């Protein structure tokens, strides 16, 4: 019987607080997810446009200096 290799979901963390975003990324990775952090709305937009199929979920800070989640 062959087991299918299912890769864990990749999460994009969008938060202008780099320390908090880093903690979220580490926590997600401990739970088996791949995670990447960006520091704002514009950076998230560029990241998602460059690789739209890469991210299964996006975690957004609702209050950021360059826009809202």
Buried (B, 14 or more C-beta within 10 A) or exposed (E): EEEEEEEEEBBBBBBBEEEEBBBBBEEBEEEEBBBBBBBBBEBBBEBBEEEEEEBEEBBBBEEBEEBEE
